[in-house]
Amino acid sequence: MSSKKTINFLIVGQGIAGTTLAHKLYENGKSVHLIDNKYQSSSSHIAAGLLHPMSFKRAILSWKADMLIPIAKAHYNAFQTTFKTKVFHELDMIRVFSSMEEQNNWQGRMADSPMKEIIGDEELSLGFPLGSGKVNMAGRLDVALYLSRSNQFFIEENIFSEEQFDYSQLTYSETGVEYKGIVAENIVFCEGYKITQNPYFNYIPLSPTKGEVLIIKTKDLPDCILSQGCFVMPIGDDNYVLGATYDRDNINQETTQLGKEQLIEKLKAIGDFDFEIIEHRAGVRPTTHDRRPILGTHPRYSNIHIFNGLGSKGVMLAPYFARELIQYITKGAQLNSEVSVSRYSKKHLYKCLV
Ligand SMILES: Cc1cc2nc3c(=O)[nH]c(=O)nc-3n(C[C@H](O)[C@H](O)[C@H](O)COP(=O)(O)OP(=O)(O)OC[C@H]3O[C@@H](n4cnc5c(N)ncnc54)[C@H](O)[C@@H]3O)c2cc1C
């Protein structure tokens, strides 16, 4: 290893994962440097930023949501205070029922713990024919602003490089890594779905999912999030995000006519609203088969790590799991086996190119 100044962490990828990890490391007094290729494959820039605790299919709490959401909100609120930039908005969320069965199921859940904290018992008179129910703890992260304000800070601190990471330039020793003159004790790859092209981690069987959203303008919708097969969420100035599609077959960042039609059809199922389409976006979520994040260390290289697999819930998962990863790397804390990268090693390492 060279005699140049050594930093603690080199982070590749400045999406929600890399950005949140960098802030948490900073809070812990660690030195970092980030690299990103101008957000070329960024899922975070496409994300609607919706945060909510439900798995609507079965009207149950989504995985660990009651623990993850308070930690996520605390992180984004602390960010707002530090950077004097409003990025998180508390919002009411309304589930619009599509059948009597759903309405009955919902009412049945109201008494169950922990659902009684999550499902509001207020009577809502929004006029939906089959009724609606309120979901507590929801909100919206302005992801683009969270990333751009963070990027401004990283540039001011001189800890950001805009480039495509070149794996062939990475060298490795017992004490750390070196990349184009940057010497670091650790490197963490936070590359979203492009991890599939990373020679250190391409053995992981990611299961990426393409998604499309529309930005629409309307005066017909209420100032809250509506959900029923899709979601429609206010983002200010009578603009709303309408999302999202799920496509496992066409992994690219192209918007499609089919995606647009699917979203419009879903909105029509909620109600007959007048709207104008302002923008159409597509991206690829870094989803995993078991819907759990991926954290940990390369099975052969002790200083090369991964933070990925945030799937469709990056806003909720990133703050808690960034903290878990830091405690694991810096303090030797045990990683939850459900999220550890080691769940892949035995079966899949044979494919590893490095
Ligand atoms: C349509 C859609 C809607 C969504 N809505 C929501 C939502 O409402 N709420 C929610 O929580 N989540 C949502 N998501 C999911 C969310 O976007 C992801 O969970 C999250 O953004 C993943 O963040 P990440 O940092 O892991 O990856 P990314 O955001 O993809 O970040 C990876 C970064 O690394 C860069 N990069 C990759 N490889 C390299 C390289 N070799 N060199 C340099 N840079 C590199 C990329 O360009 C990118 O900037 C949505 C996703 C989509 C597609």
The ligand as a Tripos MOL2 file, in Angstrom:
@<TRIPOS>MOLECULE
LIG
   53    58     1     0     0
SMALL
NO_CHARGES

@<TRIPOS>ATOM
      1 C1        -40.1730    3.8970  -11.1510 C.3       1 LIG1
      2 C2        -39.5690    3.7410   -9.7690 C.ar      1 LIG1
      3 C3        -40.2450    4.2620   -8.6650 C.ar      1 LIG1
      4 C4        -39.7250    4.0940   -7.3870 C.ar      1 LIG1
      5 N1        -40.3900    4.6380   -6.3310 N.ar      1 LIG1
      6 C5        -39.9050    4.4720   -5.0840 C.ar      1 LIG1
      7 C6        -40.5840    5.0390   -3.9640 C.ar      1 LIG1
      8 O1        -41.6070    5.7110   -4.1130 O.2       1 LIG1
      9 N2        -40.0610    4.8260   -2.7190 N.ar      1 LIG1
     10 C7        -38.9050    4.0990   -2.5230 C.ar      1 LIG1
     11 O2        -38.4880    3.9290   -1.3890 O.2       1 LIG1
     12 N3        -38.2360    3.5720   -3.5790 N.ar      1 LIG1
     13 C8        -38.7200    3.7310   -4.8320 C.ar      1 LIG1
     14 N4        -38.0430    3.1890   -5.8950 N.ar      1 LIG1
     15 C9        -36.8670    2.3480   -5.6200 C.3       1 LIG1
     16 C10       -35.6270    3.1980   -5.3490 C.3       1 LIG1
     17 O3        -35.4090    3.9480   -6.4990 O.3       1 LIG1
     18 C11       -34.4580    2.2750   -5.0280 C.3       1 LIG1
     19 O4        -34.7390    1.4960   -3.8890 O.3       1 LIG1
     20 C12       -33.1960    3.0940   -4.7090 C.3       1 LIG1
     21 O5        -33.1200    4.2190   -5.5130 O.3       1 LIG1
     22 C13       -31.9440    2.2750   -4.8790 C.3       1 LIG1
     23 O6        -30.8630    3.1220   -4.5840 O.3       1 LIG1
     24 P1        -29.3620    2.6980   -4.8260 P.3       1 LIG1
     25 O7        -28.5250    3.8070   -4.2850 O.co2     1 LIG1
     26 O8        -29.1110    1.3270   -4.3260 O.co2     1 LIG1
     27 O9        -29.2030    2.6000   -6.4260 O.3       1 LIG1
     28 P2        -29.2010    3.7770   -7.5220 P.3       1 LIG1
     29 O10       -30.1350    4.8400   -7.1810 O.co2     1 LIG1
     30 O11       -29.3570    3.1280   -8.8440 O.co2     1 LIG1
     31 O12       -27.7480    4.4090   -7.3850 O.3       1 LIG1
     32 C14       -26.6000    3.8220   -7.9320 C.3       1 LIG1
     33 C15       -25.6960    4.9320   -8.4500 C.3       1 LIG1
     34 O13       -24.4510    4.3820   -8.8310 O.3       1 LIG1
     35 C16       -24.0810    4.8460  -10.1160 C.3       1 LIG1
     36 N5        -23.1960    3.8170  -10.6700 N.ar      1 LIG1
     37 C17       -23.4960    2.5180  -10.9340 C.ar      1 LIG1
     38 N6        -22.4110    1.8740  -11.3740 N.ar      1 LIG1
     39 C18       -21.3970    2.7790  -11.3820 C.ar      1 LIG1
     40 C19       -20.0250    2.7200  -11.7540 C.ar      1 LIG1
     41 N7        -19.4410    1.5640  -12.1560 N.pl3     1 LIG1
     42 N8        -19.2680    3.8580  -11.6590 N.ar      1 LIG1
     43 C20       -19.8260    5.0140  -11.2220 C.ar      1 LIG1
     44 N9        -21.1190    5.1240  -10.8580 N.ar      1 LIG1
     45 C21       -21.8890    4.0240  -10.9410 C.ar      1 LIG1
     46 C22       -25.4230    5.0050  -10.8350 C.3       1 LIG1
     47 O14       -25.3790    5.8540  -11.9650 O.3       1 LIG1
     48 C23       -26.2820    5.5820   -9.7060 C.3       1 LIG1
     49 O15       -26.1360    6.9940   -9.6160 O.3       1 LIG1
     50 C24       -38.5040    3.3790   -7.1970 C.ar      1 LIG1
     51 C25       -37.8150    2.8990   -8.3060 C.ar      1 LIG1
     52 C26       -38.3310    3.0840   -9.5850 C.ar      1 LIG1
     53 C27       -37.5500    2.5770  -10.7660 C.3       1 LIG1
@<TRIPOS>BOND
     1     1     2 1
     2     2     3 ar
     3     2    52 ar
     4     3     4 ar
     5     4     5 ar
     6     4    50 ar
     7     5     6 ar
     8     6     7 ar
     9     6    13 1
    10     7     8 2
    11     7     9 ar
    12     9    10 ar
    13    10    11 2
    14    10    12 ar
    15    12    13 ar
    16    13    14 ar
    17    14    15 1
    18    14    50 ar
    19    15    16 1
    20    16    17 1
    21    16    18 1
    22    18    19 1
    23    18    20 1
    24    20    21 1
    25    20    22 1
    26    22    23 1
    27    23    24 1
    28    24    25 2
    29    24    26 1
    30    24    27 1
    31    27    28 1
    32    28    29 2
    33    28    30 1
    34    28    31 1
    35    31    32 1
    36    32    33 1
    37    33    34 1
    38    33    48 1
    39    34    35 1
    40    35    36 1
    41    35    46 1
    42    36    37 ar
    43    36    45 ar
    44    37    38 ar
    45    38    39 ar
    46    39    40 ar
    47    39    45 ar
    48    40    41 1
    49    40    42 ar
    50    42    43 ar
    51    43    44 ar
    52    44    45 ar
    53    46    47 1
    54    46    48 1
    55    48    49 1
    56    50    51 ar
    57    51    52 ar
    58    52    53 1
@<TRIPOS>SUBSTRUCTURE
     1 LIG1         1 GROUP 0 **** ****
